[in-house]
Amino acid sequence: MTTRATRREFLGTAAAATAAMTWSRNRASAAPAPQSSPNSTINVGLIGCGGEGRAVLQAHLKCPNTRVAGVCDVNQDRLAQAVRDTGNSSIPAYRDFRELLDNKDIDVVIVGTNDHWHCLCTVMACQAGKHVYVEKPLATSIAEGRAVVNAARKYDRVVQLGTQQRSWPHYLQAAEIIQSGRLGEISEVKVWDYDYLYPGFGAPPDGDPPPELGEQYWDFWVGPSPKRPFNPNRYLNWYWFFDYAGAWQVDWGVHHYDIVHMCLGVTAPYSATASGGMLCFEETNIEWPDTFSAICEYGPGPVAKKGFLLQYTFRGGCRREHRSHGKLFCGTEASLLMDRGGFTIKPDIGKPGKEEVVGRNVFTGDSMHVDSLAVHAQVFLDAIRDNRRSPADIEHGHHATNPGHLMNIAWKVGRKIRWDAETEQVLDDPEAQALVSKPYRAPWKLEV
C-alpha cells in the first residue's frame, strides 16, 4: 500500500510553499523581520559541536531575537571550539547532553550529532519541554523515526528536520512549476550523489581513543549502538558503518527524497529494490557499498497520476558529471533538472521551445552556507512563536528519511521488498521487517 496526499493536504502544502518562497525572496535582499512575537528571545542549545552543528547554530543566531544558552559535545576540543565561536567564555558547556536538557533557560535544542544519536536526543529533548531542530537524517531506522514523530505529538513540541532545501526559493519555485503540470505526465525521477573518494578510507587498526575523547566518552559516543573498540574510521567516517548511519543513500539522499515528495505531493513508496558493493575502493573496513543504485516504486499521486519510479544512485569513485548532486524530473512534455545551484527545463523531442535556465540559487558569497541554513532556521523559529507546526514538520522529515532506509533493507536482504506505509511494515518478509527497527544497548532505552 502507498500513502498519498489528499487534494486538500496537497493544496495546503503548495500554498505554504508559495508563501515561503515569497518570504525567502524578501529575506535574500533585506534584513530579517521579527515575526509574531518580536520581543520574545528564544534561547538555543546545541548538542553536537562538529562543523555542521556549529554552522546550524550560527544560522539560528542570524535570526532575530535568539541567543545561545548552552553547548554540548563528548569531544572536548570541539566543545571548546563551540564556546569560542559564541565569543562568550561563560556559556554553559556540557559533555553529557542530559545536563544540557536540564537547563531550564534553553527553549530550543539543535541536535547536530552523528546519526545514531538523532532519535534519542530529540525524543528526550521533547520530554524535557524543548522544541527541536534535528539534523538529517531523522534516525538510523524507520521505527526510530516514527518514535520521534510520536514524541513531537505527545509533548506538543515543534520539531523540524534540517532539510534546508525545502525552504530555498528556487526549490519552491520548481515545485510550483512541477505541480502546474508543465512537465506533462511524470513517470520517473532520478536523483544521485556522485563524489570522488578514491581510494577510500583504508582499514586502520583498532586502538585507543584520542585524548580529547578518552575511553569514557568513546563509550558515550557509541551510546545505544553495540559496544565496539575505538577505530578511527568508525569515529571519523561513521557515515559508512551499519551501527551509526545509512551511507549516502540515507544521509544525503534524504534531501532529494524530501524535495521529490514536496514536488509530487506523495509521502511513501510501496516497494524498494537495490544493488551495490565494493566496486571501487581499495581495501577498507567500512561496511556500506562504495557504489549503490536503488529504485523505489510510488503509486498515483496529485502530479504523477499513474505513479512513478524514484531511482537513486551513489558513486564514490567518480564525480565527472555536470551536476554531482542532482534531481531530474522526467515528464512527457519536458524534463526539469535541479540541484542547489538552480534548475533548468528542457522540452522533450518534438516539443516547442528550447532548454532554459529558470531558477537560480539566491545565496552567494562566503556566508552562503550559513545564510541558506538561516532561512530554514527562521521557518522553524516562526512556527515556535506562532504555536503551529512548521511547513517542514518532522512528519515530512520522517517520510523523507524512509526511502533510503527501505533501499538499505532491500540491499541487505538481497531482494525486492514491498512496503505498507499505513502500518509501516514490510509485507510478507520477516527478515526484512526485522530491519525496520534496531535494538538499543543497555542502559539506553527508547521510550516515548
Secondary structure, DSSP 8 states (H G I E B T S, - for coil): ---B--HHHHHHHHHHHHHHHHHHHHHHHS-----S-TT--EEEEEE--SHHHHHHHHHHHHSSSEEEEEEE-SSHHHHHHHHHHHT-TTS-EESSHHHHHT-TT--EEEE-S-GGGHHHHHHHHHHTT-EEEE-SS--SSHHHHHHHHHHHHHTT--EEE--GGGGSHHHHHHHHHHHHTTT-SEEEEEEEEE-B-TT-----------TTTHHHHHHHHHTTS------HHHHH-GGG-TTT---HHHHTHHHHHHHHHHHHTB---SEEEEEEE-SS--S----S-SEEEEEEEE---SSSTT-EEEEEEEESB---SS-SEEEEEEESSEEEEEETTEEEEEE-TT-SS--EEEEE----STTHHHHHHHHHHHHHHHHHHHTS--TTBHHHHHHHHHHHHHHHHHHHHTS-EEEETTTTEETT-HHHHGGGS----TT-----
